[in-house]
Amino acid sequence: VNSFSTKKLSRSGVMDVVECLGNESSLWHCEAKHGNDMSCSSVAYVVCSGSLNATLVDGGGRCAGRLEVQHENQWKRVQAQGWRKDYSKVVCNHLDCGEPLDNPEEYSQGSGNFLTVQCSSGSQITSLRDRWEGVNT
């Protein structure tokens, strides 16, 4: 598991108060309260390291364009606010596209929702899966 978070919601669930040791073969083997109509005040979200997909679009090739990340089965644009060149280097490396250019071209804004990625400040990010503190839509 690369990261996780909880969101405050009020909905029904099937597990609550889950406690795992880490060696279970399934979540169902962890200690938990089980039921078919439990009322939960928060919902757990998990991002596994193998589930992260990124692409560059509207740039005329697979190694140029606007960054989009697949989140909850939808492609979403990544906001440029707070973006640093070392993040571009990580994206280029992830896509097997060499080094980022110093003066990238401007691409269309596209449409749809933005995905806000918050990386740990001051940390060295070496992979798209490293140090994601949260993902907001």
PyMOL commands that place a pseudoatom at each C-alpha (Angstrom):
pseudoatom trace, name=CA, resn=VAL, resi=1, chain=A, elem=C, hetatm=0, pos=[0.000, 0.000, 0.000]
pseudoatom trace, name=CA, resn=ASN, resi=2, chain=A, elem=C, hetatm=0, pos=[1.413, 3.342, -1.023]
pseudoatom trace, name=CA, resn=SER, resi=3, chain=A, elem=C, hetatm=0, pos=[-0.970, 5.652, 0.820]
pseudoatom trace, name=CA, resn=PHE, resi=4, chain=A, elem=C, hetatm=0, pos=[-4.308, 5.702, 2.524]
pseudoatom trace, name=CA, resn=SER, resi=5, chain=A, elem=C, hetatm=0, pos=[-6.795, 8.191, 3.895]
pseudoatom trace, name=CA, resn=THR, resi=6, chain=A, elem=C, hetatm=0, pos=[-10.238, 8.340, 5.389]
pseudoatom trace, name=CA, resn=LYS, resi=7, chain=A, elem=C, hetatm=0, pos=[-13.116, 10.618, 4.500]
pseudoatom trace, name=CA, resn=LYS, resi=8, chain=A, elem=C, hetatm=0, pos=[-15.906, 11.594, 6.847]
pseudoatom trace, name=CA, resn=LEU, resi=9, chain=A, elem=C, hetatm=0, pos=[-19.106, 10.197, 5.389]
pseudoatom trace, name=CA, resn=SER, resi=10, chain=A, elem=C, hetatm=0, pos=[-22.218, 8.612, 6.716]
pseudoatom trace, name=CA, resn=ARG, resi=11, chain=A, elem=C, hetatm=0, pos=[-22.982, 5.433, 4.837]
pseudoatom trace, name=CA, resn=SER, resi=12, chain=A, elem=C, hetatm=0, pos=[-23.463, 1.734, 5.372]
pseudoatom trace, name=CA, resn=GLY, resi=13, chain=A, elem=C, hetatm=0, pos=[-20.526, -0.650, 5.368]
pseudoatom trace, name=CA, resn=VAL, resi=14, chain=A, elem=C, hetatm=0, pos=[-19.573, -4.284, 5.959]
pseudoatom trace, name=CA, resn=MET, resi=15, chain=A, elem=C, hetatm=0, pos=[-16.468, -3.897, 8.204]
pseudoatom trace, name=CA, resn=ASP, resi=16, chain=A, elem=C, hetatm=0, pos=[-15.572, -1.623, 11.118]
pseudoatom trace, name=CA, resn=VAL, resi=17, chain=A, elem=C, hetatm=0, pos=[-12.745, -1.349, 13.655]
pseudoatom trace, name=CA, resn=VAL, resi=18, chain=A, elem=C, hetatm=0, pos=[-10.375, -3.343, 11.423]
pseudoatom trace, name=CA, resn=GLU, resi=19, chain=A, elem=C, hetatm=0, pos=[-7.090, -4.478, 13.010]
pseudoatom trace, name=CA, resn=CYS, resi=20, chain=A, elem=C, hetatm=0, pos=[-4.506, -6.297, 10.868]
pseudoatom trace, name=CA, resn=LEU, resi=21, chain=A, elem=C, hetatm=0, pos=[-1.071, -7.633, 11.823]
pseudoatom trace, name=CA, resn=GLY, resi=22, chain=A, elem=C, hetatm=0, pos=[0.235, -7.361, 8.254]
pseudoatom trace, name=CA, resn=ASN, resi=23, chain=A, elem=C, hetatm=0, pos=[0.673, -11.054, 7.461]
pseudoatom trace, name=CA, resn=GLU, resi=24, chain=A, elem=C, hetatm=0, pos=[-2.967, -11.776, 6.610]
pseudoatom trace, name=CA, resn=SER, resi=25, chain=A, elem=C, hetatm=0, pos=[-3.658, -13.101, 3.116]
pseudoatom trace, name=CA, resn=SER, resi=26, chain=A, elem=C, hetatm=0, pos=[-6.887, -11.118, 2.894]
pseudoatom trace, name=CA, resn=LEU, resi=27, chain=A, elem=C, hetatm=0, pos=[-8.571, -8.207, 4.635]
pseudoatom trace, name=CA, resn=TRP, resi=28, chain=A, elem=C, hetatm=0, pos=[-11.253, -10.674, 5.699]
pseudoatom trace, name=CA, resn=HIS, resi=29, chain=A, elem=C, hetatm=0, pos=[-8.635, -12.460, 7.862]
pseudoatom trace, name=CA, resn=CYS, resi=30, chain=A, elem=C, hetatm=0, pos=[-8.090, -9.345, 10.008]
pseudoatom trace, name=CA, resn=GLU, resi=31, chain=A, elem=C, hetatm=0, pos=[-9.923, -8.811, 13.273]
pseudoatom trace, name=CA, resn=ALA, resi=32, chain=A, elem=C, hetatm=0, pos=[-12.972, -6.626, 12.673]
pseudoatom trace, name=CA, resn=LYS, resi=33, chain=A, elem=C, hetatm=0, pos=[-16.609, -6.086, 13.415]
pseudoatom trace, name=CA, resn=HIS, resi=34, chain=A, elem=C, hetatm=0, pos=[-18.559, -7.558, 10.485]
pseudoatom trace, name=CA, resn=GLY, resi=35, chain=A, elem=C, hetatm=0, pos=[-22.131, -6.934, 9.412]
pseudoatom trace, name=CA, resn=ASN, resi=36, chain=A, elem=C, hetatm=0, pos=[-24.287, -6.267, 6.382]
pseudoatom trace, name=CA, resn=ASP, resi=37, chain=A, elem=C, hetatm=0, pos=[-25.869, -2.996, 7.498]
pseudoatom trace, name=CA, resn=MET, resi=38, chain=A, elem=C, hetatm=0, pos=[-23.303, -1.200, 9.664]
pseudoatom trace, name=CA, resn=SER, resi=39, chain=A, elem=C, hetatm=0, pos=[-23.371, 2.588, 9.898]
pseudoatom trace, name=CA, resn=CYS, resi=40, chain=A, elem=C, hetatm=0, pos=[-19.894, 4.048, 9.287]
pseudoatom trace, name=CA, resn=SER, resi=41, chain=A, elem=C, hetatm=0, pos=[-18.850, 7.636, 10.005]
pseudoatom trace, name=CA, resn=SER, resi=42, chain=A, elem=C, hetatm=0, pos=[-15.750, 7.439, 7.775]
pseudoatom trace, name=CA, resn=VAL, resi=43, chain=A, elem=C, hetatm=0, pos=[-14.697, 5.418, 4.746]
pseudoatom trace, name=CA, resn=ALA, resi=44, chain=A, elem=C, hetatm=0, pos=[-11.154, 4.133, 4.102]
pseudoatom trace, name=CA, resn=TYR, resi=45, chain=A, elem=C, hetatm=0, pos=[-9.481, 4.806, 0.746]
pseudoatom trace, name=CA, resn=VAL, resi=46, chain=A, elem=C, hetatm=0, pos=[-6.330, 2.927, -0.306]
pseudoatom trace, name=CA, resn=VAL, resi=47, chain=A, elem=C, hetatm=0, pos=[-3.912, 3.584, -3.172]
pseudoatom trace, name=CA, resn=CYS, resi=48, chain=A, elem=C, hetatm=0, pos=[-1.721, 0.593, -4.058]
pseudoatom trace, name=CA, resn=SER, resi=49, chain=A, elem=C, hetatm=0, pos=[1.646, 1.278, -5.666]
pseudoatom trace, name=CA, resn=GLY, resi=50, chain=A, elem=C, hetatm=0, pos=[0.777, -0.679, -8.806]
pseudoatom trace, name=CA, resn=SER, resi=51, chain=A, elem=C, hetatm=0, pos=[-2.394, 1.286, -9.452]
pseudoatom trace, name=CA, resn=LEU, resi=52, chain=A, elem=C, hetatm=0, pos=[-0.937, 4.640, -10.476]
pseudoatom trace, name=CA, resn=ASN, resi=53, chain=A, elem=C, hetatm=0, pos=[-1.283, 5.574, -14.137]
pseudoatom trace, name=CA, resn=ALA, resi=54, chain=A, elem=C, hetatm=0, pos=[-0.081, 8.850, -15.642]
pseudoatom trace, name=CA, resn=THR, resi=55, chain=A, elem=C, hetatm=0, pos=[-0.060, 10.200, -19.184]
pseudoatom trace, name=CA, resn=LEU, resi=56, chain=A, elem=C, hetatm=0, pos=[0.792, 13.346, -21.130]
pseudoatom trace, name=CA, resn=VAL, resi=57, chain=A, elem=C, hetatm=0, pos=[-1.972, 14.513, -23.485]
pseudoatom trace, name=CA, resn=ASP, resi=58, chain=A, elem=C, hetatm=0, pos=[-2.468, 17.122, -26.238]
pseudoatom trace, name=CA, resn=GLY, resi=59, chain=A, elem=C, hetatm=0, pos=[1.259, 17.351, -26.922]
pseudoatom trace, name=CA, resn=GLY, resi=60, chain=A, elem=C, hetatm=0, pos=[1.696, 15.528, -30.198]
pseudoatom trace, name=CA, resn=GLY, resi=61, chain=A, elem=C, hetatm=0, pos=[3.427, 12.492, -28.694]
pseudoatom trace, name=CA, resn=ARG, resi=62, chain=A, elem=C, hetatm=0, pos=[3.602, 10.324, -25.606]
pseudoatom trace, name=CA, resn=CYS, resi=63, chain=A, elem=C, hetatm=0, pos=[6.463, 12.359, -24.064]
pseudoatom trace, name=CA, resn=ALA, resi=64, chain=A, elem=C, hetatm=0, pos=[4.974, 15.862, -24.242]
pseudoatom trace, name=CA, resn=GLY, resi=65, chain=A, elem=C, hetatm=0, pos=[1.756, 17.436, -23.095]
pseudoatom trace, name=CA, resn=ARG, resi=66, chain=A, elem=C, hetatm=0, pos=[-0.504, 18.162, -20.165]
pseudoatom trace, name=CA, resn=LEU, resi=67, chain=A, elem=C, hetatm=0, pos=[-0.122, 15.744, -17.228]
pseudoatom trace, name=CA, resn=GLU, resi=68, chain=A, elem=C, hetatm=0, pos=[-3.159, 13.652, -16.340]
pseudoatom trace, name=CA, resn=VAL, resi=69, chain=A, elem=C, hetatm=0, pos=[-3.359, 10.974, -13.646]
pseudoatom trace, name=CA, resn=GLN, resi=70, chain=A, elem=C, hetatm=0, pos=[-5.951, 8.213, -13.452]
pseudoatom trace, name=CA, resn=HIS, resi=71, chain=A, elem=C, hetatm=0, pos=[-7.846, 8.488, -10.168]
pseudoatom trace, name=CA, resn=GLU, resi=72, chain=A, elem=C, hetatm=0, pos=[-10.916, 6.414, -9.294]
pseudoatom trace, name=CA, resn=ASN, resi=73, chain=A, elem=C, hetatm=0, pos=[-11.121, 5.185, -12.920]
pseudoatom trace, name=CA, resn=GLN, resi=74, chain=A, elem=C, hetatm=0, pos=[-11.186, 8.727, -14.350]
pseudoatom trace, name=CA, resn=TRP, resi=75, chain=A, elem=C, hetatm=0, pos=[-8.379, 10.703, -15.977]
pseudoatom trace, name=CA, resn=LYS, resi=76, chain=A, elem=C, hetatm=0, pos=[-7.902, 14.037, -14.196]
pseudoatom trace, name=CA, resn=ARG, resi=77, chain=A, elem=C, hetatm=0, pos=[-5.652, 17.005, -14.902]
pseudoatom trace, name=CA, resn=VAL, resi=78, chain=A, elem=C, hetatm=0, pos=[-2.944, 17.790, -12.351]
pseudoatom trace, name=CA, resn=GLN, resi=79, chain=A, elem=C, hetatm=0, pos=[-2.830, 21.395, -11.150]
pseudoatom trace, name=CA, resn=ALA, resi=80, chain=A, elem=C, hetatm=0, pos=[0.334, 23.354, -11.905]
pseudoatom trace, name=CA, resn=GLN, resi=81, chain=A, elem=C, hetatm=0, pos=[0.240, 25.301, -8.644]
pseudoatom trace, name=CA, resn=GLY, resi=82, chain=A, elem=C, hetatm=0, pos=[3.337, 24.402, -6.611]
pseudoatom trace, name=CA, resn=TRP, resi=83, chain=A, elem=C, hetatm=0, pos=[4.756, 22.254, -9.421]
pseudoatom trace, name=CA, resn=ARG, resi=84, chain=A, elem=C, hetatm=0, pos=[8.555, 21.962, -9.419]
pseudoatom trace, name=CA, resn=LYS, resi=85, chain=A, elem=C, hetatm=0, pos=[11.002, 20.803, -12.073]
pseudoatom trace, name=CA, resn=ASP, resi=86, chain=A, elem=C, hetatm=0, pos=[11.976, 17.765, -9.989]
pseudoatom trace, name=CA, resn=TYR, resi=87, chain=A, elem=C, hetatm=0, pos=[8.333, 16.598, -10.214]
pseudoatom trace, name=CA, resn=SER, resi=88, chain=A, elem=C, hetatm=0, pos=[8.592, 16.844, -14.019]
pseudoatom trace, name=CA, resn=LYS, resi=89, chain=A, elem=C, hetatm=0, pos=[11.760, 14.758, -13.868]
pseudoatom trace, name=CA, resn=VAL, resi=90, chain=A, elem=C, hetatm=0, pos=[9.896, 12.059, -11.933]
pseudoatom trace, name=CA, resn=VAL, resi=91, chain=A, elem=C, hetatm=0, pos=[7.044, 12.067, -14.481]
pseudoatom trace, name=CA, resn=CYS, resi=92, chain=A, elem=C, hetatm=0, pos=[9.457, 11.859, -17.437]
pseudoatom trace, name=CA, resn=ASN, resi=93, chain=A, elem=C, hetatm=0, pos=[11.287, 8.991, -15.722]
pseudoatom trace, name=CA, resn=HIS, resi=94, chain=A, elem=C, hetatm=0, pos=[8.009, 7.178, -14.973]
pseudoatom trace, name=CA, resn=LEU, resi=95, chain=A, elem=C, hetatm=0, pos=[6.980, 7.476, -18.640]
pseudoatom trace, name=CA, resn=ASP, resi=96, chain=A, elem=C, hetatm=0, pos=[10.470, 6.501, -19.928]
pseudoatom trace, name=CA, resn=CYS, resi=97, chain=A, elem=C, hetatm=0, pos=[10.790, 9.863, -21.699]
pseudoatom trace, name=CA, resn=GLY, resi=98, chain=A, elem=C, hetatm=0, pos=[14.248, 11.155, -20.759]
pseudoatom trace, name=CA, resn=GLU, resi=99, chain=A, elem=C, hetatm=0, pos=[14.853, 14.502, -19.050]
pseudoatom trace, name=CA, resn=PRO, resi=100, chain=A, elem=C, hetatm=0, pos=[12.310, 17.359, -18.858]
pseudoatom trace, name=CA, resn=LEU, resi=101, chain=A, elem=C, hetatm=0, pos=[12.981, 20.499, -20.904]
pseudoatom trace, name=CA, resn=ASP, resi=102, chain=A, elem=C, hetatm=0, pos=[13.797, 23.763, -19.100]
pseudoatom trace, name=CA, resn=ASN, resi=103, chain=A, elem=C, hetatm=0, pos=[11.183, 25.751, -21.029]
pseudoatom trace, name=CA, resn=PRO, resi=104, chain=A, elem=C, hetatm=0, pos=[8.219, 23.478, -21.698]
pseudoatom trace, name=CA, resn=GLU, resi=105, chain=A, elem=C, hetatm=0, pos=[5.563, 24.533, -24.165]
pseudoatom trace, name=CA, resn=GLU, resi=106, chain=A, elem=C, hetatm=0, pos=[2.077, 25.533, -23.078]
pseudoatom trace, name=CA, resn=TYR, resi=107, chain=A, elem=C, hetatm=0, pos=[-0.664, 22.995, -23.823]
pseudoatom trace, name=CA, resn=SER, resi=108, chain=A, elem=C, hetatm=0, pos=[-4.421, 23.278, -23.802]
pseudoatom trace, name=CA, resn=GLN, resi=109, chain=A, elem=C, hetatm=0, pos=[-6.137, 23.374, -20.416]
pseudoatom trace, name=CA, resn=GLY, resi=110, chain=A, elem=C, hetatm=0, pos=[-8.354, 20.440, -21.333]
pseudoatom trace, name=CA, resn=SER, resi=111, chain=A, elem=C, hetatm=0, pos=[-11.633, 19.879, -19.542]
pseudoatom trace, name=CA, resn=GLY, resi=112, chain=A, elem=C, hetatm=0, pos=[-12.870, 17.904, -16.595]
pseudoatom trace, name=CA, resn=ASN, resi=113, chain=A, elem=C, hetatm=0, pos=[-11.874, 17.812, -12.956]
pseudoatom trace, name=CA, resn=PHE, resi=114, chain=A, elem=C, hetatm=0, pos=[-8.501, 18.677, -11.494]
pseudoatom trace, name=CA, resn=LEU, resi=115, chain=A, elem=C, hetatm=0, pos=[-6.565, 16.351, -9.245]
pseudoatom trace, name=CA, resn=THR, resi=116, chain=A, elem=C, hetatm=0, pos=[-4.562, 18.089, -6.527]
pseudoatom trace, name=CA, resn=VAL, resi=117, chain=A, elem=C, hetatm=0, pos=[-1.468, 16.138, -5.551]
pseudoatom trace, name=CA, resn=GLN, resi=118, chain=A, elem=C, hetatm=0, pos=[0.202, 17.091, -2.272]
pseudoatom trace, name=CA, resn=CYS, resi=119, chain=A, elem=C, hetatm=0, pos=[3.769, 15.838, -1.966]
pseudoatom trace, name=CA, resn=SER, resi=120, chain=A, elem=C, hetatm=0, pos=[5.762, 15.914, 1.254]
pseudoatom trace, name=CA, resn=SER, resi=121, chain=A, elem=C, hetatm=0, pos=[7.586, 19.221, 1.330]
pseudoatom trace, name=CA, resn=GLY, resi=122, chain=A, elem=C, hetatm=0, pos=[11.342, 18.955, 1.540]
pseudoatom trace, name=CA, resn=SER, resi=123, chain=A, elem=C, hetatm=0, pos=[11.359, 15.274, 0.620]
pseudoatom trace, name=CA, resn=GLN, resi=124, chain=A, elem=C, hetatm=0, pos=[13.145, 13.859, -2.374]
pseudoatom trace, name=CA, resn=ILE, resi=125, chain=A, elem=C, hetatm=0, pos=[10.554, 12.370, -4.707]
pseudoatom trace, name=CA, resn=THR, resi=126, chain=A, elem=C, hetatm=0, pos=[12.033, 9.607, -6.870]
pseudoatom trace, name=CA, resn=SER, resi=127, chain=A, elem=C, hetatm=0, pos=[8.886, 7.935, -8.147]
pseudoatom trace, name=CA, resn=LEU, resi=128, chain=A, elem=C, hetatm=0, pos=[5.289, 8.926, -8.803]
pseudoatom trace, name=CA, resn=ARG, resi=129, chain=A, elem=C, hetatm=0, pos=[4.344, 6.570, -5.991]
pseudoatom trace, name=CA, resn=ASP, resi=130, chain=A, elem=C, hetatm=0, pos=[6.681, 8.175, -3.400]
pseudoatom trace, name=CA, resn=ARG, resi=131, chain=A, elem=C, hetatm=0, pos=[5.517, 10.522, -0.686]
pseudoatom trace, name=CA, resn=TRP, resi=132, chain=A, elem=C, hetatm=0, pos=[1.945, 11.231, -1.698]
pseudoatom trace, name=CA, resn=GLU, resi=133, chain=A, elem=C, hetatm=0, pos=[0.252, 12.649, 1.382]
pseudoatom trace, name=CA, resn=GLY, resi=134, chain=A, elem=C, hetatm=0, pos=[-3.124, 13.072, -0.249]
pseudoatom trace, name=CA, resn=VAL, resi=135, chain=A, elem=C, hetatm=0, pos=[-5.124, 13.253, -3.401]
pseudoatom trace, name=CA, resn=ASN, resi=136, chain=A, elem=C, hetatm=0, pos=[-8.033, 15.668, -3.649]
pseudoatom trace, name=CA, resn=THR, resi=137, chain=A, elem=C, hetatm=0, pos=[-10.547, 16.167, -6.411]
for i in range(1, 137): cmd.bond("trace and resi %d" % i, "trace and resi %d" % (i + 1))
show_as sticks, trace
zoom trace
